[in-house]
Amino acid sequence: MSRTDPQLRLRVPLPLRAEIERAARAARRSMNAEIVIRLEASFANENSRKEETL
């Protein structure tokens, strides 16, 4: 990720933000990196499930 990537403003409930923050700290990542990694994993799982049904 770079500073030239588009930015996205996002509202997140406080309990979820705290959970993201804890996970990011445990993985020694920024909150942004934690969110991106989890979103990418979510889409990868979704795509693999679609492929299994073909």
Secondary structure, 3 states (H helix, E strand, C coil): CCCCCCCCCCCCCHHHHHHHHHHHHHHCCCHHHHHHHHHHHHHHHHHHHHHHCC
